[in-house]
Amino acid sequence: MKNIPANIRRMAHDREFRVTLRIGRSGLTDAMYGELDAQLRSRKVVKVKMNKGLTDERDERRQIFEEIAERVGAVLVDARGNVAIYWRS
């Protein structure tokens, strides 16, 4: 795991930091990856929420979040429940 700067961690865990991308019932689409990539380019840190129906398995969710990070070239800062936070320097 990459070394994540303290200011990025603080921003990611701030209660005011809102979800800006949702993974809906259509799942991991090219459009979703494109939108995440665009958001990471403009704001560096992005909070993503996955709809509950996609998977109930904790390990499976974590695996999906890690795959997303790999595909967009980002670091998975944190993943709790259905929410993941990505950072790209």
Kinemage of the C-alpha trace (Angstrom):
@kinemage 1
@onewidth
@group {chain A} dominant
@subgroup {mainchain}
@vectorlist {calphas} color= white
{ca met a 1} P 0.000 0.000 0.000
{ca lys a 2} L 1.232 3.422 -0.953
{ca asn a 3} L 2.111 5.928 1.714
{ca ile a 4} L -0.881 8.255 1.955
{ca pro a 5} L -0.130 11.801 3.175
{ca ala a 6} L -1.755 12.868 6.455
{ca asn a 7} L -3.639 15.757 4.821
{ca ile a 8} L -5.253 13.352 2.330
{ca arg a 9} L -6.269 10.998 5.151
{ca arg a 10} L -7.726 13.942 7.111
{ca met a 11} L -9.704 15.117 4.101
{ca ala a 12} L -10.967 11.579 3.409
{ca his a 13} L -12.237 11.119 6.955
{ca asp a 14} L -13.810 14.568 7.299
{ca arg a 15} L -17.553 14.272 8.000
{ca glu a 16} L -18.190 17.119 5.538
{ca phe a 17} L -16.568 15.178 2.687
{ca arg a 18} L -19.480 14.030 0.533
{ca val a 19} L -20.040 11.136 -1.867
{ca thr a 20} L -19.659 12.411 -5.448
{ca leu a 21} L -20.072 9.138 -7.338
{ca arg a 22} L -22.516 6.282 -6.879
{ca ile a 23} L -22.187 2.798 -8.314
{ca gly a 24} L -25.752 1.895 -9.215
{ca arg a 25} L -27.472 -1.289 -10.304
{ca ser a 26} L -25.685 -1.263 -13.656
{ca gly a 27} L -22.456 -1.891 -11.712
{ca leu a 28} L -18.957 -1.196 -12.946
{ca thr a 29} L -19.548 0.383 -16.344
{ca asp a 30} L -17.106 2.193 -18.625
{ca ala a 31} L -19.114 5.372 -17.953
{ca met a 32} L -18.602 4.943 -14.192
{ca tyr a 33} L -14.847 4.452 -14.659
{ca gly a 34} L -14.715 7.486 -16.956
{ca glu a 35} L -16.549 9.644 -14.433
{ca leu a 36} L -14.290 8.512 -11.574
{ca asp a 37} L -11.205 9.214 -13.691
{ca ala a 38} L -12.491 12.710 -14.536
{ca gln a 39} L -13.287 13.462 -10.886
{ca leu a 40} L -9.859 12.258 -9.748
{ca arg a 41} L -8.224 14.555 -12.306
{ca ser a 42} L -10.130 17.573 -11.046
{ca arg a 43} L -10.190 17.007 -7.297
{ca lys a 44} L -7.594 14.302 -6.399
{ca val a 45} L -9.790 12.701 -3.688
{ca val a 46} L -13.167 11.138 -4.482
{ca lys a 47} L -15.718 9.388 -2.289
{ca val a 48} L -17.676 6.589 -3.959
{ca lys a 49} L -20.745 4.775 -2.664
{ca met a 50} L -21.817 1.375 -3.931
{ca asn a 51} L -25.520 0.480 -3.896
{ca lys a 52} L -26.278 -2.167 -1.282
{ca gly a 53} L -27.763 -4.616 -3.796
{ca leu a 54} L -24.505 -5.142 -5.712
{ca thr a 55} L -22.922 -7.380 -3.087
{ca asp a 56} L -23.482 -8.157 0.560
{ca glu a 57} L -20.139 -9.885 1.015
{ca arg a 58} L -17.551 -7.735 2.772
{ca asp a 59} L -14.557 -9.403 1.061
{ca glu a 60} L -16.200 -9.165 -2.335
{ca arg a 61} L -16.889 -5.438 -1.805
{ca arg a 62} L -13.278 -4.846 -0.801
{ca gln a 63} L -12.089 -6.742 -3.881
{ca ile a 64} L -14.346 -4.638 -6.134
{ca phe a 65} L -13.060 -1.409 -4.543
{ca glu a 66} L -9.448 -2.546 -5.081
{ca glu a 67} L -10.152 -3.477 -8.714
{ca ile a 68} L -11.609 -0.015 -9.292
{ca ala a 69} L -8.496 1.609 -7.795
{ca glu a 70} L -6.243 -0.471 -10.014
{ca arg a 71} L -8.211 0.289 -13.173
{ca val a 72} L -8.203 4.083 -12.661
{ca gly a 73} L -4.650 4.221 -11.298
{ca ala a 74} L -5.695 5.478 -7.874
{ca val a 75} L -4.998 4.545 -4.265
{ca leu a 76} L -7.795 3.141 -2.129
{ca val a 77} L -7.457 5.397 0.929
{ca asp a 78} L -10.222 3.731 2.908
{ca ala a 79} L -13.212 1.438 2.457
{ca arg a 80} L -15.942 1.172 5.075
{ca gly a 81} L -19.184 -0.596 4.347
{ca asn a 82} L -20.458 0.530 0.950
{ca val a 83} L -18.192 3.592 0.771
{ca ala a 84} L -14.686 3.862 -0.643
{ca ile a 85} L -12.352 6.837 -0.868
{ca tyr a 86} L -9.860 7.102 -3.724
{ca trp a 87} L -6.855 9.360 -4.121
{ca arg a 88} L -4.627 10.029 -7.069
{ca ser a 89} L -1.590 12.259 -6.705
